[in-house]
Amino acid sequence: MRIAAEADTAPGLRRPPGLAPEAPPGSYLRIAVTDSGTGMDAATLARATEPFFTTKGPGKGSGLGLSMVHGLAAQSGGQLRILSEAGAGTTVELWLPVDAGAVAAAAEPPAPPAVEAVATRPLHILLVDDDPLIQAGTAAMLEDLGHHVLVAASGAAALETLAREPCELLVTDFAMPGMTGLELAQEVRRRWPGLPMILATGFAELLPGEGDDLPRLAKPYRQEDLAATIAQVMRRAG
């Protein structure tokens, strides 16, 4: 695998070569990751950034990774490009516009995040996520904030945990095999109607209007985002 990062400056009306026509002219940072693996055929490449499209087996992947990166790049005014051929490996390019003002501001050391400003009392929290790395990382952030954390890797496991050990807050991922976080939230409301919940979602995971009544935590999130959302939800819960 090879990783490269470089600036492609396009002053005035010039656009860096390779970007789609809708990309505004200017300066871009290009981050490229290249491997020498099996690559993708044309049909797979055409659908690679579609939400929930995956070539992995059931329970092995959500198909949301590339779609989330694609959405985040678009929200930032950049683009995601994937170059691949079957048997010839893959190159993934992330193009991000460079803001001269932001570059100057970044030269100054950032102030530490004010996590204490949104701190809440220690809580018994059930964290539900089928991705072991995300689950472990989020659990560590919650414990660092002073909370006691129980974990579950599926909606069914979460319901079993709640049945034997009461919790004060449920934090669940949305995209999980078998039972989504939204379906889990609906079942929890039926069984434990007063339990506060937070739904962690990535870009374009939910349809418009779906789950609007649940507090959201946008992925990827930082510890201060997590702390602020918890404090807000617990204030609403009284």
N, C-alpha and C positions, 0 to 999 in steps of 0.2 A: 504494500500500500504506500502511496506517495501523497503527501499533503503539501500544498503550496498556497501562499498568500501573497498578493501583489496589488498595487494600485494601478488602475488604468484611468488615466486622466484624459477627459474629453472636454476641453474648454470651449466656450462659445456654443455653437450649434452642433458640434460633432458628438456622435454617439459611439460608445465603444463597440467594436465589431463583434457580432455574435448575439447581441441583445435584440429582443423583439422590438418592432417599430414603436410600440406604445411606451417604451422606456424613455424617460426624458433625458436630454443631453446633459452632460456634466461629468463629474469625477466619481468613479466607483472603486470599491474595494472588491477584488475577486478572490474568493477562497475556494480552492479546488481540491478534491479528494479523488485519487485514482487508484483502482485496484486492477489486478490481473486475473479476476475470477471468471466465472462462466458467462457473465454478461447477460443481456436481455434481448429477446427477439423483438421485432417491430410491434407486435400486438401487446406484449407486456410493457414495453417502453411507453406506448401511447396511453396506458392506464396507470402508470406508476404513481402518479400524484392524486389519483382519485381516492376520496375517503372510503375506508373499509375494503379497498382492493388489496389483496395480498396473495402471494404464491405459497405462503406457509400453511401448514395444516391447522385444523381447529385447535384453539387454545395456545397456538405458538406465536401469534402476532395479531394485532388489531387492524393493520393496514392504515394506520393513522400517522405514522411517523413522517413520511415524505409529504403527506397532505398538510400536516401542521407546519413543516418547514416552508412549503410552498406558500401557505397562507401568511405566515409571519414575514416572509420576504416581500410579498405583495403589499402587506400593511405598511412596511417600511419604505415602500417606493422602489424596491429592488426586484430581482427575479431569481428563480431557481432554474438551472438548466441541467439536463441529464443527457449525457452522450454515451451510448452503449450499443454494442453489437453482440449477438450470440457467439460465444467462444472467444471474444476479444476484450473482455473486461468492461469496466464502467468508469466514467468520470462524472462526478457531481460538482457543479459549479454554483456557488452562492454569490450573487452580485448585489452589493449593498451601496447605496449612494453615500458619498462622503459630504458631510456638512462642515465647511471650514470653521464656522463658529463653534460647533461642537468639539472639533479637534482642539481649538484653542482652550476651550473650557476644560477639556480633559487633562490638560497639562497641570491643572491644580488638583491636589489630592482631594478626593471626595470626602464629605463629612460622613461619619459612621451612621448607619441607619438607626433611627430612633425607635427601636423595637420596644423599649421600656414605656414609651408614650402610649402604646396601645396594649399594654400587658393586662391580663385578666388573672383571676385566681386560678390555682391549679385545678385541672379538670380530669375526670376519667373519660378518655376519648377512645372510640373505636375507629380505627383507620382501615379502610377497605381498598385494596389495590392488587390486581393480579400480576403486576410487574414487580419482581422482587427488588430490583434496584431502586425504583421510585418509592416503593413501600419502605425500604430501609432508610432512604434519604429523608423522606417526610417524617418518619417516626423519630429520627435523630433530631430534626428541627423541633418537633413538638416536645420531646423530652428536654431539649435545651431550653425551651420556654417554661419548663417546670411542670409539664403535664404528665400524667400517668397514661401510657398508651397500650392498648390492645390492638392486635392486627389480625386481619382476615384476608384471604386471597380470593374470595368469591362472595357473591351475594348470599348463597346458601350458608356458607361458613359464618358470615356476619350474623344472620338470623339465629343460628345456633348459639353464637357467643352472647347475643343480647338476651336470649332466653334463659341463660344461666348466670349472667353477670350484668347487672344494670350499668349503663353508661350515661354520661351527661351530654355527650355530643357525638354525632356520627359524621365522619369525613370520608366520603366515598368517591372513587373514580367513576367516570361515566362508562367508558368503553371497556367492558369485561365480557368474557364468554359466558354463555348460559343465562345470566341475569345481568342486565345493565344497571348502572348506578341509579338511573331513574326508576326502573322497575323495583329495585331494592327500596328506594325511598317511599314508593307508593305502598309497599307491603309493610314497611316500618310504621308509616302513618296509620295503617289499619290496626296494627297490633299495639304500638306505643305512640299514640297520637301527640303526646307532648314533647317528644324527643327532638331537640334542635338538630338540623342537618346542614351539611355543606356539600355541594356537588362540584367536583373538580373536573373541568372540561377543557379540551383543546379546541383549536380553530375549526369551525364548521362541523363539530360533532353532533350538534343538536339542530333539529329543524326549527324554523321560526315559530315562536310561541310555545315550543316544547320545554317543559320544566321551568317556565318563567316564575313560578311561585316558590322556587327553591333558591336560596343564596348560592351564588356561583363563586368559584375560585378559578381564575383563568390560568391555564398551563402555558408555558412554564412559570412557576411562581417562586418568589424568594421567601425567606423566613419572615421578613417584615410584612409581606403580603398575607401570609398565613396568619400571623398574629393579629393583624388588623381585621381580617375577615372573622376570625373567632370572636374577637372583642365585640364586633358589630352584631353578630348573630346572638351572642349571649346577652347583650343589652336588650335586644328585641324580645328575647325569651323571658326577660324579667328576672 
